[in-house]
Amino acid sequence: MTQSSIIRASTLLRRALQADALVSGAMALLLSLAAGTLSRLLALPQPLLLETGLFLIGYAALVGWLGTRRALPKALVLIVIAGNALWPLGSVALLLSGMVAPNALGVIFVLIQATAVGIFAELQFIGLKRSDAAVAA
């Protein structure tokens, strides 16, 4: 990697990644271990909940690892931010697609998690911008 592709992570970026890992890890456990119960409670498909939980296990591990580094590959940080920015759009698209028919609690669940992920994307983006400024100085 070239020197310009590595950034010194700002405190905000590291903390946002760490918080993302913590929340994603908790959600991974919830979805993986209670997919059946949540499916009945939210009227969302059990495979969707379980597969999302399993995906989040790996995601939380990656983002948690990134959150412990002072120097980060900028491209990897951008991928995390882009994924987090697209997640809310995908969540809303899923609700509007007719592919799922959640009850009111299910809709609220999807919208709250989508909002949280969008907030992580914003905080990570701001943290990345602060990181870039630190490298340039």
N, C-alpha and C positions, 0 to 999 in steps of 0.2 A: 504494500500500500504506500501511496505517496504521503508525504508529510501533511499535505493539505486535506487528505481524506480522514485524518485523525483529528479529533477535537478534544480540548480539555473541557470536560462537562462542568457546567455551572451547578451550583448547589441546587437551584430550582429544578434543573433537568434531572439530576440524580434523585432528588426527593420525589419528583413526579413519577419517575420510573419505579421507585421503591413502593410508592403508594399504589400504583397501577398493579404491581406484582402482588402486593398484599390483598387487594380487593379481588383481583383475578384469581388468585389462589383460593380465596374463600369461596368465590363463586364456582370455581372448578370442583371443590369438594362438595358443595351443596348440590350442584347439578349432577355430578357423577354418582353420589351416594343416595340421593333422594329423587332421582328422575321420575320414578313411578309415582311417588306421592305428589310431587310437583305437577306432573302431568294431569292427575285427577283434579288437583286444586286449581290449576290455571287453564285447563282445557287446551294444553299445548301437547304436541306429539312427544311421547317418551323418547323415541330415538333422537329427535332434534335436541332435546335437553341433555341426554346422555352424551351424544357426540360433541355438543358444544362444551360440556364439562371436560371431556377428555382432551379436546383441543386446548382448552384453557390451562390444563396442567403443564403442557409444554410451553405455552406462551408465558405463563407466570414464571416458570423457571428461567426462560430467556431474559425476560424483562427484569426479573430480580437480579440476575447476574449483571446485566448492563448497569443497573442501579448501584452496584458496588464498585464500578470502575471510575477512575478519574479521567482516563483517556478512552475515548470511544470512537469506533468507526462511524463517521457521519452518515454513510449510506445506510447502515443498519438502523440508526436512530430515525432516519427519514422513513424507512419502511415501517417501523413501529408507529410513527406519527400518522402516516398515510392509512395504515390499517385501522388505527383508532378513529381517524376522521371518517373512514368509509363505513365502519361498524354501525353508527346510528342511521346512516342512509339505508343500509341493508336491513336493519331492524324495522324501520318504517316501511320499506318496500315489502318485507315479508308480511307485515300486518295488512297492507293494502292489496296484496297479491291474491288473496282468497285461498292460498295454499294451506293456511291454518285458520282455525276459527276459535281463537281464545275467548274466554269469558272476560268480563270487565276487569277482574283481578289479573288475568293473564295479559291484557292490554297494558294495564298499569305497570306490571312487572317488566314487560318488554321496553316500555317507554322510559322507565326509571333507569334500567341498566344502560339503555342507549344514551341517555343524558349523561350518566356518569362517565361512560367511555368517551363521549364528546368532550367533556371537561378535561379528562386526562390528555386528549389530543391537543387541546388548547394550551394547557400548562406545559406539556412537553415541547410544543412549538415555541412558546415564549422562552422556555429554558434553553432550547437549542439556539435561539437568536442571541441570548446572553452568552452562551458558550462561544459562538462565533466572534462576538465582540471581545471576549477575553483572549482569544487566540490572536486577533489582529493587533491588540494593544502591545 
